[in-house]
Amino acid sequence: MLVGYMRVSTDGDRQALDLQRDALLAAGVDERHLFEDRASGGGGDRAGLARALAFLRAGDCLVVWKLDRLGRSLPHLLATVTGLRARGVAFRSLTEGMDTTTPQGEFLFHIFGSLAQFERALIQERVRAGLAAARRRGRRGGRPVAIDAEKLSAIAAALEAGSSKAAVCRTFGVRRSTLIDTLARAGK
């Protein structure tokens, strides 16, 4: 069974939704099997996509008008299509001509996967280079220390004097999990 998914960024963008609907219907998707969202692709809440993914069964095919209607980013798109494949669901994008039921579509999907992996590697490389450059300038990257050395000494003294962890957290304005993690890292 063919299941269609459509998305437009705003409610005022009716023409784009009509264009997608017409293309999906022409591709053989039944009107009853169309799911839609009216939300930005970057937003996390896409109820129509969630309903479409829940509706799909092994042997079905999810059809979209264009790849960017399905995925927020290349890694998100790949994760979604990989999840479909794991469930035995095929994927088609009409504009790009991608169809994972064909050898060409499968090949194109693998190329996209390689590009996403390459993109992740480049991002990691840039982050490592940025952190190394910051260290050379005397700055330390990463999350700021939640409890500095002075405050940690005062906390340790309070705990040794018999204060409970709950009392120390209230007094010093520190979350319990932060206190426990910091004490474990300090070996106390």
C-alpha positions as semicolon CSV with decimal commas, in nm:
position;residue;x (nm);y (nm);z (nm)
1;M;0,000;0,000;0,000
2;L;0,121;0,351;-0,081
3;V;0,108;0,601;0,205
4;G;0,171;0,969;0,138
5;Y;0,315;1,236;0,364
6;M;0,296;1,612;0,295
7;R;0,428;1,910;0,487
8;V;0,408;2,285;0,445
9;S;0,586;2,534;0,668
10;T;0,287;2,759;0,739
11;D;-0,091;2,756;0,718
12;G;-0,087;3,031;0,454
13;D;0,105;2,812;0,208
14;R;-0,201;2,637;0,055
15;Q;-0,064;2,620;-0,298
16;A;0,236;2,409;-0,194
17;L;0,012;2,162;-0,010
18;D;-0,216;2,132;-0,313
19;L;0,085;2,071;-0,535
20;Q;0,209;1,793;-0,307
21;R;-0,139;1,639;-0,277
22;D;-0,184;1,634;-0,657
23;A;0,158;1,474;-0,711
24;L;0,097;1,206;-0,447
25;L;-0,249;1,124;-0,584
26;A;-0,106;1,103;-0,938
27;A;0,160;0,862;-0,805
28;G;-0,116;0,628;-0,688
29;V;-0,155;0,719;-0,321
30;D;-0,514;0,677;-0,204
31;E;-0,670;0,998;-0,062
32;R;-0,747;0,808;0,261
33;H;-0,376;0,732;0,310
34;L;-0,248;1,090;0,302
35;F;-0,097;1,245;0,614
36;E;0,000;1,608;0,650
37;D;0,168;1,859;0,876
38;R;0,159;2,237;0,876
39;A;0,479;2,309;1,063
40;S;0,836;2,409;1,005
41;G;1,066;2,123;0,914
42;G;1,297;2,222;1,200
43;G;1,025;2,186;1,461
44;G;1,016;1,873;1,666
45;D;0,638;1,821;1,678
46;R;0,509;1,671;1,354
47;A;0,196;1,478;1,449
48;G;0,109;1,394;1,087
49;L;0,444;1,227;1,032
50;A;0,408;1,035;1,357
51;R;0,062;0,912;1,247
52;A;0,196;0,814;0,902
53;L;0,487;0,620;1,052
54;A;0,252;0,442;1,295
55;F;0,011;0,358;1,009
56;L;0,279;0,196;0,788
57;R;0,317;-0,182;0,786
58;A;0,576;-0,415;0,635
59;G;0,537;-0,416;0,256
60;D;0,400;-0,059;0,245
61;C;0,574;0,234;0,079
62;L;0,599;0,587;0,220
63;V;0,580;0,843;-0,062
64;V;0,678;1,209;-0,035
65;W;0,677;1,482;-0,298
66;K;1,030;1,596;-0,210
67;L;1,298;1,479;0,033
68;D;1,296;1,803;0,234
69;R;0,930;1,744;0,321
70;L;1,028;1,438;0,526
71;G;1,361;1,515;0,693
72;R;1,472;1,816;0,897
73;S;1,832;1,744;0,799
74;L;2,022;1,481;0,607
75;P;2,098;1,278;0,923
76;H;1,729;1,297;1,029
77;L;1,616;1,190;0,682
78;L;1,858;0,897;0,681
79;A;1,749;0,788;1,029
80;T;1,384;0,799;0,925
81;V;1,439;0,600;0,604
82;T;1,668;0,352;0,782
83;G;1,394;0,302;1,043
84;L;1,145;0,237;0,764
85;R;1,375;-0,016;0,599
86;A;1,421;-0,198;0,930
87;R;1,043;-0,238;0,945
88;G;1,023;-0,364;0,586
89;V;0,874;-0,037;0,456
90;A;0,994;0,111;0,125
91;F;1,044;0,482;0,056
92;R;0,985;0,696;-0,253
93;S;1,056;1,062;-0,320
94;L;0,883;1,178;-0,637
95;T;1,088;1,487;-0,721
96;E;1,431;1,326;-0,671
97;G;1,322;0,995;-0,825
98;M;1,443;0,799;-0,524
99;D;1,274;0,463;-0,473
100;T;1,433;0,219;-0,229
101;T;1,258;-0,072;-0,400
102;T;1,489;-0,030;-0,701
103;P;1,866;-0,088;-0,716
104;Q;1,920;0,273;-0,827
105;G;1,719;0,409;-0,534
106;E;1,903;0,185;-0,290
107;F;2,235;0,307;-0,435
108;L;2,128;0,671;-0,402
109;F;2,024;0,609;-0,042
110;H;2,370;0,466;0,035
111;I;2,534;0,771;-0,122
112;F;2,323;0,996;0,100
113;G;2,426;0,785;0,399
114;S;2,793;0,827;0,308
115;L;2,746;1,202;0,271
116;A;2,583;1,224;0,614
117;Q;2,867;1,024;0,769
118;F;3,118;1,254;0,598
119;E;2,929;1,558;0,729
120;R;2,939;1,421;1,087
121;A;3,313;1,354;1,056
122;L;3,376;1,710;0,935
123;I;3,175;1,855;1,223
124;Q;3,369;1,645;1,476
125;E;3,697;1,752;1,317
126;R;3,600;2,122;1,338
127;V;3,496;2,086;1,702
128;R;3,825;1,916;1,794
129;A;4,024;2,183;1,607
130;G;3,829;2,462;1,781
131;L;3,886;2,310;2,125
132;A;4,259;2,267;2,053
133;A;4,284;2,631;1,939
134;A;4,106;2,745;2,256
135;R;4,342;2,537;2,474
136;R;4,643;2,695;2,301
137;R;4,501;3,033;2,402
138;G;4,460;2,920;2,762
139;R;4,085;2,862;2,751
140;R;3,923;2,537;2,841
141;G;3,634;2,414;2,628
142;G;3,330;2,231;2,746
143;R;3,071;2,288;3,012
144;P;3,163;2,536;3,286
145;V;3,244;2,394;3,628
146;A;2,927;2,386;3,838
147;I;3,107;2,391;4,174
148;D;3,439;2,576;4,185
149;A;3,726;2,472;4,415
150;E;3,642;2,726;4,687
151;K;3,277;2,624;4,705
152;L;3,376;2,255;4,697
153;S;3,602;2,306;4,999
154;A;3,318;2,472;5,190
155;I;3,078;2,191;5,090
156;A;3,329;1,924;5,198
157;A;3,376;2,099;5,533
158;A;2,998;2,116;5,586
159;L;2,958;1,747;5,504
160;E;3,244;1,651;5,737
161;A;3,079;1,860;6,011
162;G;2,771;1,639;5,981
163;S;2,542;1,834;5,744
164;S;2,322;1,621;5,520
165;K;2,358;1,636;5,143
166;A;2,007;1,782;5,121
167;A;2,100;2,063;5,364
168;V;2,424;2,132;5,173
169;C;2,233;2,149;4,844
170;R;1,987;2,402;4,988
171;T;2,257;2,611;5,154
172;F;2,487;2,629;4,852
173;G;2,217;2,632;4,582
174;V;2,340;2,314;4,413
175;R;2,137;2,027;4,268
176;R;2,181;1,693;4,440
177;S;2,296;1,517;4,120
178;T;2,554;1,791;4,058
179;L;2,681;1,758;4,416
180;I;2,712;1,381;4,392
181;D;2,888;1,396;4,052
182;T;3,130;1,665;4,171
183;L;3,213;1,476;4,490
184;A;3,274;1,157;4,290
185;R;3,508;1,339;4,047
186;A;3,693;1,497;4,340
187;G;3,725;1,157;4,508
188;K;3,535;1,260;4,821
